[in-house]
């Protein structure tokens, strides 16, 4: 995977080391992955983008080959604000003051915070298959709670979810991949092998901290600028079989948050870049421009 891309390390402001893959040439694009994955989710999309852009694919802190720092009681080490600063420092370190961002799942939450906190840095923002975290917690009913149960399981106090997942981590990983993929496609064997390699005890704990931050400090940050609109053009893609089955995604994002909005549902499950790589690449190429 990622033939022609170079592996690099980025050391961000608090000394955390991130693993980064960079390829191509031209205007910069930052691609961010989600849970329980790594940069490998982009392996079918990034090479196409790299024909016209410089493509940067990091592993988020706590995921993949990036470091997994300790987190305090407020979970701030895994707040989306902290993780957004990681990405800003990474891109600045590569010489890019402003750049486009394409992001999926947890990475899309990092990207959203990056665009809100550092609007001068994000020229265009593509968000894949999320709605705001606060909306998830505020609109629960039986069907939705059944679908998003990880938002309640992974946030339980340390180390209860870590122990339960750790009893059979590959079962849990494959169950998650299968559940979210639906019936229309699954990650490739090469990508799954990478996810398996990286889903160790340290990753399990760090990713629980990511979700714990999402249910605590991130909500505080989100409330502080709840009325702020994104200043950059925004593309929202979502899964018709996944999040689109339970939420009116276009209406949620169009409600003040993204005034310059393009949006589209894709006929797939949650893992859009892997289930619909050609369509994803085409949408991103059109949105990010020549």
C-alpha positions in Angstrom: 0.0 0.0 0.0 1.0 3.7 -0.6 3.5 2.9 -3.2 5.5 6.1 -4.0 4.7 7.6 -0.6 7.5 8.3 1.9 7.2 7.5 5.6 8.2 10.4 7.8 7.9 11.3 11.5 6.4 14.5 12.7 7.1 15.7 16.3 4.3 18.0 17.4 4.3 20.7 20.1 4.1 18.5 23.2 6.8 16.1 21.9 4.4 13.4 20.6 5.7 11.7 17.5 3.2 11.1 14.7 3.8 8.6 11.8 3.1 10.3 8.5 3.0 9.2 4.9 3.5 11.8 2.1 3.2 11.5 -1.6 2.6 13.3 -4.8 3.2 17.0 -5.7 1.1 20.1 -6.0 -1.3 21.8 -3.5 -1.4 20.1 -0.1 -4.2 17.9 1.1 -4.3 16.4 4.6 -6.2 13.1 4.9 -7.3 12.0 8.4 -8.7 8.5 9.4 -11.1 7.3 12.0 -11.8 4.5 14.5 -10.6 1.7 14.7 -8.3 2.3 11.8 -5.2 4.0 10.6 -4.0 6.1 7.6 -4.5 2.8 5.6 -8.2 3.6 5.1 -7.0 6.0 2.4 -4.9 3.5 0.5 -7.3 3.2 -2.5 -7.9 7.0 -2.6 -4.6 8.7 -1.8 -2.7 7.5 -4.9 -5.3 9.1 -7.2 -5.2 12.4 -5.3 -1.4 12.3 -5.4 -1.5 12.6 -9.2 -2.5 16.3 -8.7 -1.8 17.1 -5.1 0.7 16.6 -2.3 -1.1 14.2 0.0 -0.3 13.8 3.7 -1.7 10.9 5.6 -0.8 10.7 9.3 -1.9 8.2 11.9 -3.7 10.2 14.6 -2.1 10.3 18.0 -3.2 7.1 19.8 -3.7 5.2 16.5 -1.5 3.2 14.2 2.2 3.8 14.5 1.9 7.2 16.1 2.6 7.7 19.8 0.0 7.1 22.5 0.6 9.7 25.2 -0.8 9.3 28.7 -4.0 11.2 29.4 -5.1 12.9 32.6 -8.5 12.9 34.2 -9.9 15.6 31.9 -8.8 13.5 28.8 -7.3 16.7 27.3 -4.4 14.7 25.7 -7.0 13.3 23.3 -9.3 16.3 22.9 -10.0 17.2 19.3 -8.4 20.6 20.0 -5.1 18.9 21.0 -5.3 16.5 18.0 -6.1 19.4 15.7 -2.9 21.2 16.9 -1.1 18.0 16.1 -2.2 18.3 12.5 -1.5 22.0 12.2 2.1 21.4 13.5 2.6 18.5 11.1 1.6 20.5 8.1 3.5 23.6 9.2 6.6 21.3 9.7 6.2 20.1 6.1 6.1 23.8 4.9 2.4 24.2 4.4 0.7 27.2 6.0 -2.7 26.5 4.4 -4.1 23.3 3.1 -7.3 21.3 2.2 -8.5 18.6 4.6 -10.4 15.4 3.9 -11.4 13.4 7.0 -13.4 10.4 8.0 -15.1 9.5 11.3 -12.9 10.5 14.4 -10.5 12.2 12.0 -13.4 14.3 10.7 -14.0 15.5 14.3 -10.4 16.5 14.5 -10.7 18.3 11.1 -13.8 20.2 12.2 -12.0 21.5 15.3 -9.0 22.3 13.1 -11.2 24.4 10.8 -12.9 26.2 13.7 -9.8 26.9 15.7 -7.5 27.7 12.8 -9.6 28.9 9.9 -6.7 30.6 8.2 -5.1 27.2 7.8 -8.0 25.2 6.2 -8.8 26.2 2.7 -11.4 23.5 2.0 -12.9 20.9 4.3 -14.4 17.5 3.3 -16.2 15.6 6.1 -17.0 12.0 5.7 -19.8 10.2 7.6 -20.2 12.1 10.8 -22.6 14.5 12.4 -21.6 16.7 15.4 -20.9 14.8 18.6 -23.3 17.0 20.5 -26.1 16.1 18.1 -25.5 12.4 18.7 -25.9 12.8 22.4 -28.9 15.2 22.2 -31.0 13.1 19.8 -31.0 9.7 21.2 -33.9 7.2 20.9 -33.9 3.5 21.0 -32.9 2.9 17.4 -30.1 5.5 17.5 -28.7 4.3 20.9 -28.6 0.8 19.5 -26.5 2.0 16.6 -24.1 4.3 18.4 -23.6 2.1 21.5 -19.8 2.6 21.4 -20.4 6.2 22.4 -21.5 4.9 25.8 -19.3 1.8 26.0 -15.9 3.2 25.2 -16.4 6.2 27.5 -16.8 4.1 30.7 -14.1 4.6 33.3 -10.7 3.1 32.8 -10.1 0.2 32.5 -13.4 -1.5 32.1 -13.8 -1.2 28.3 -10.1 -1.8 27.9 -10.3 -5.1 29.8 -13.4 -6.3 27.9 -12.0 -5.5 24.5 -8.6 -6.9 25.5 -10.2 -10.3 26.2 -10.5 -10.8 22.5 -9.3 -7.7 20.6 -9.4 -9.2 17.1 -12.9 -10.4 17.6 -13.9 -6.9 18.6 -12.0 -5.3 15.7 -13.6 -7.6 13.1 -17.0 -7.2 14.7 -16.7 -3.4 14.4 -15.5 -3.5 10.8 -18.2 -5.9 9.8 -21.0 -4.0 11.6 -20.1 -0.7 10.1 -19.3 -2.0 6.6 -22.8 -3.3 6.1 -23.4 -5.5 3.1 -21.9 -3.4 0.3 -18.2 -3.8 0.9 -15.4 -4.4 3.4 -11.9 -3.2 3.8 -9.3 -5.0 1.8 -7.2 -7.8 3.2 -4.1 -5.6 3.2 -5.9 -2.9 5.2 -7.4 -5.3 7.7 -4.0 -6.8 8.3 -2.7 -3.3 9.1 -5.6 -2.7 11.5 -4.9 -6.0 13.2 -1.2 -5.2 13.6 -1.9 -1.9 15.2 -4.9 -2.8 17.5 -2.8 -3.6 20.6 -3.5 -2.8 24.2 -1.9 0.7 23.9 -4.2 1.5 21.0 -7.3 0.2 22.7 -6.6 2.4 25.7 -5.7 5.5 23.6 -8.8 5.1 21.5 -11.0 4.8 24.5 -9.4 8.1 25.7 -10.4 9.6 22.3 -14.0 8.7 22.9 -13.9 9.8 26.6 -12.6 13.2 25.4 -15.5 13.3 22.9 -18.0 12.9 25.7 -16.4 15.5 28.1 -13.9 18.1 27.2 -14.8 18.1 23.5 -18.4 18.9 24.3 -17.3 21.9 26.3 -15.2 23.2 23.4 -18.0 22.6 21.0 -20.5 24.5 23.2 -18.2 27.5 23.4 -18.4 28.1 19.6 -21.7 26.4 18.9 -22.9 29.4 16.9 -19.7 29.7 14.8 -19.9 28.9 11.2 -17.2 27.2 9.1 -15.5 29.8 7.0 -14.3 27.5 4.2 -16.2 25.7 1.5 -17.4 22.4 3.0 -18.2 19.0 1.4 -20.1 16.4 3.5 -20.3 12.8 2.2 -22.2 10.2 4.2 -23.3 6.6 4.0 -26.9 6.0 2.9 -26.8 2.6 4.7 -25.0 3.9 7.8 -25.4 7.4 9.4 -27.9 8.4 6.7 -30.4 5.7 7.9 -30.8 7.5 11.3 -30.1 11.2 10.7 -30.9 13.9 8.2 -27.2 14.7 7.6 -27.6 17.5 5.1 -30.1 19.3 7.3 -27.9 19.0 10.4 -24.8 20.4 8.7 -26.7 23.0 6.8 -28.2 24.4 10.0 -25.8 27.4 10.5 -22.6 25.3 10.7 -21.6 25.2 7.1 -23.1 28.0 5.0 -21.0 27.1 1.9 -22.0 23.5 1.8 -22.0 20.7 -0.8 -23.4 17.3 0.3 -24.1 13.9 -1.0 -25.2 10.5 0.2 -23.2 7.5 -1.1 -24.7 4.0 -1.5 -22.5 2.2 1.0 -21.7 1.6 4.7 -19.6 3.6 7.0 -16.1 3.1 5.6 -16.7 5.3 2.5 -13.0 5.6 1.3 -12.7 1.8 1.3 -16.2 0.8 0.1 -16.5 3.4 -2.6 -12.9 4.5 -3.4 -13.4 5.5 -7.0 -16.4 7.6 -6.1 -14.7 9.1 -3.1 -11.6 10.1 -5.1 -13.8 11.6 -7.8 -15.8 13.7 -5.3 -12.6 14.9 -3.5 -10.8 15.7 -6.8 -13.8 17.8 -8.0 -14.2 19.5 -4.6 -10.5 20.3 -4.0 -10.2 21.7 -7.5 -7.6 21.7 -10.3 
